[in-house]
Amino acid sequence: MVELLDRFIGQLRRSPPSLASMTLPAPTPDDVVIVTGASSGIGAEIARELARRGHGLVIIARRQGPLDDLATELTNSHSIRVEVIPADLTELDARRAIATTIAERGLRVSGLVNNAGFSTKGPVASSDPDREVSMIRTNVEAVAHLCSLFVPTLVERGAGAVLNVASTAAFQPLPGQAGYAASKAFVLSYTHALRGELRATGVSCTALCPGPVETGFAEAAGFTDDETKALPGFMWRSATEVARQGVDAMVKGRPVVIPGLPNKLGAIGGYLAPRQLLVPILARQHPSLQ
């Protein structure tokens, strides 16, 4: 059953022969992996996991203080190079400046982790328009823009890996978080398409699709403790576990990784269920629509 699910969603136990060379290059002193949204949660844990494996990093988020703290921690613990670039990824010029800064510092990009993102909650009819647009710019626009900025560099060197963080919300519409689920559906579709384009280049592209994760993500979206606890405990995964599985999949060039069997089952069910049946059920169950 698990094997069937993995095959259906593209999470292969072994990469096909044509993808065998599509792995994150071994670390060198001037090579760095870019990690966005690295100040906390999954992004910080992905940075820690990459650092543990010896990779130099460029860590990006809006708040410089937490980035500086993380850079100090990783440099002291793993003796790697960690560059900090504070940036608001909703801004086009800020994203362009990331590429300029990396070039000016003489760094060579070996990987890109598009992790930055957030969710809103509640019906669109009572949403904050500015907040909705900011979410789309972060979750969708920044992913496409940063891939466009850095994938050409990876293709030119003939090696590299991209990890785009989506969500199990990508597999079905989600009333109460309509924009968020749609943005993650974009990330998943974009990753599959980009992977197809990169097939003969030596560069891989992976989508990480977590379910509920023990971070401050839900609180930032406005969910209360009671609303968060409504999700069954067996679905939750730690940020450390999710990061480890995501980096493992990135290194091995896998297409999709969904941490936890219950979340795999939920994703496949959401993908296959008829929308006219599924969407009303989800609308009745979502805590922000009660």
HUNORWO-V233344 format. One record per residue. N is the residue number from 1. RES is the residue in one letter. PHI is phi in whole degrees, 0 to 359 (999 if undefined). D_CENTER is the distance of its C-alpha to the mean C-alpha in Angstrom with 1 decimal. Layout:
BEGIN
n->{N	N}
res->{RES	RES}
phi->{PHI	PHI}
d_center->{D_CENTER	D_CENTER}
END
This chain:
BEGIN
n->{1	2	3	4	5	6	7	8	9	10	11	12	13	14	15	16	17	18	19	20	21	22	23	24	25	26	27	28	29	30	31	32	33	34	35	36	37	38	39	40	41	42	43	44	45	46	47	48	49	50	51	52	53	54	55	56	57	58	59	60	61	62	63	64	65	66	67	68	69	70	71	72	73	74	75	76	77	78	79	80	81	82	83	84	85	86	87	88	89	90	91	92	93	94	95	96	97	98	99	100	101	102	103	104	105	106	107	108	109	110	111	112	113	114	115	116	117	118	119	120	121	122	123	124	125	126	127	128	129	130	131	132	133	134	135	136	137	138	139	140	141	142	143	144	145	146	147	148	149	150	151	152	153	154	155	156	157	158	159	160	161	162	163	164	165	166	167	168	169	170	171	172	173	174	175	176	177	178	179	180	181	182	183	184	185	186	187	188	189	190	191	192	193	194	195	196	197	198	199	200	201	202	203	204	205	206	207	208	209	210	211	212	213	214	215	216	217	218	219	220	221	222	223	224	225	226	227	228	229	230	231	232	233	234	235	236	237	238	239	240	241	242	243	244	245	246	247	248	249	250	251	252	253	254	255	256	257	258	259	260	261	262	263	264	265	266	267	268	269	270	271	272	273	274	275	276	277	278	279	280	281	282	283	284	285	286	287	288	289	290}
res->{M	V	E	L	L	D	R	F	I	G	Q	L	R	R	S	P	P	S	L	A	S	M	T	L	P	A	P	T	P	D	D	V	V	I	V	T	G	A	S	S	G	I	G	A	E	I	A	R	E	L	A	R	R	G	H	G	L	V	I	I	A	R	R	Q	G	P	L	D	D	L	A	T	E	L	T	N	S	H	S	I	R	V	E	V	I	P	A	D	L	T	E	L	D	A	R	R	A	I	A	T	T	I	A	E	R	G	L	R	V	S	G	L	V	N	N	A	G	F	S	T	K	G	P	V	A	S	S	D	P	D	R	E	V	S	M	I	R	T	N	V	E	A	V	A	H	L	C	S	L	F	V	P	T	L	V	E	R	G	A	G	A	V	L	N	V	A	S	T	A	A	F	Q	P	L	P	G	Q	A	G	Y	A	A	S	K	A	F	V	L	S	Y	T	H	A	L	R	G	E	L	R	A	T	G	V	S	C	T	A	L	C	P	G	P	V	E	T	G	F	A	E	A	A	G	F	T	D	D	E	T	K	A	L	P	G	F	M	W	R	S	A	T	E	V	A	R	Q	G	V	D	A	M	V	K	G	R	P	V	V	I	P	G	L	P	N	K	L	G	A	I	G	G	Y	L	A	P	R	Q	L	L	V	P	I	L	A	R	Q	H	P	S	L	Q}
phi->{999	298	298	296	297	299	293	294	270	88	272	277	293	228	290	299	306	292	255	301	271	277	228	295	301	300	295	228	302	259	276	222	253	277	231	267	62	269	283	195	59	299	299	296	289	296	300	297	293	295	297	300	270	94	277	291	224	243	255	228	192	285	265	288	306	298	295	299	297	294	299	297	301	287	295	291	279	234	53	246	273	232	256	253	228	289	201	266	287	284	259	300	295	295	291	299	295	300	297	297	296	298	295	296	273	71	264	244	279	249	199	225	244	271	253	304	174	204	235	257	215	105	292	301	297	240	279	271	303	295	294	297	294	299	297	296	296	283	283	247	300	295	298	294	293	294	297	295	285	249	299	303	295	295	296	298	276	75	197	149	212	241	237	256	272	257	185	295	295	291	269	199	296	223	303	99	217	299	293	296	299	295	294	284	297	300	300	295	296	299	295	300	294	297	300	297	294	270	305	254	257	87	247	252	217	231	254	261	239	285	270	296	232	281	221	271	300	296	297	295	281	102	282	279	300	295	293	294	289	293	282	302	300	290	275	285	229	282	299	297	295	298	297	299	293	295	292	304	294	297	297	272	72	284	283	217	226	237	293	95	302	301	286	297	297	296	294	291	295	296	289	273	295	301	297	292	266	288	298	299	295	297	294	289	269	293	298	284	251	285}
d_center->{26.2	23.0	23.7	24.2	21.0	19.0	21.0	20.5	16.8	16.7	15.6	18.5	20.3	21.4	20.2	23.0	25.5	24.3	20.9	22.4	22.2	18.6	17.3	16.1	19.5	21.4	21.2	24.0	25.2	24.0	20.7	17.5	13.7	12.0	9.4	8.8	9.1	10.9	13.8	13.1	11.3	8.3	8.0	11.7	11.8	9.7	12.2	14.9	14.2	14.3	17.3	19.0	18.9	20.6	18.1	18.7	16.1	15.6	13.9	13.4	13.7	16.6	18.7	20.4	22.1	19.2	17.9	21.5	21.7	18.7	20.0	23.4	22.3	20.5	23.3	25.9	24.5	23.5	25.5	22.7	22.3	19.8	19.9	19.0	18.3	18.3	17.2	16.7	14.1	16.1	18.9	19.5	21.7	19.4	16.8	19.8	21.1	18.1	19.3	22.9	22.5	20.9	23.8	26.3	25.3	25.9	22.5	21.3	17.6	16.8	13.0	10.1	6.6	5.2	3.7	7.0	7.9	10.8	13.2	16.9	19.3	22.7	24.6	24.2	27.9	27.6	24.3	24.2	23.9	22.7	19.9	18.8	18.9	17.0	14.1	14.3	14.6	11.5	9.2	11.1	13.5	11.6	9.2	12.4	14.5	12.7	12.6	16.2	17.0	15.9	15.9	19.7	20.1	18.5	20.6	23.6	23.4	22.8	20.1	16.4	12.9	9.7	6.3	4.1	1.4	5.0	7.8	11.3	12.5	11.7	14.8	17.4	18.6	18.5	21.6	21.2	17.5	18.3	16.3	13.1	13.4	14.5	11.7	9.2	12.0	12.0	8.5	9.7	13.1	12.3	10.5	13.6	15.9	14.7	15.0	18.5	19.5	18.6	20.5	23.4	22.0	20.9	17.2	14.5	11.3	9.1	6.9	5.6	7.4	8.6	11.9	13.5	12.5	15.2	14.0	15.4	13.0	15.7	18.4	16.8	16.7	20.4	20.6	23.7	24.0	26.1	23.6	20.8	23.3	24.1	21.2	22.7	22.2	21.6	18.3	16.8	15.0	14.9	11.9	13.7	13.9	10.3	9.6	12.6	11.9	8.5	10.6	13.5	12.1	11.0	14.6	16.3	14.8	14.0	12.8	11.0	10.7	11.4	12.6	16.1	18.9	19.4	15.9	16.5	19.8	18.6	16.2	19.0	21.5	19.6	19.4	23.0	24.7	26.9	25.5	28.9	29.0	25.4	24.8	28.0	27.2	23.7	25.4	28.1	25.8	23.3	24.5	24.2	26.6	29.2}
END
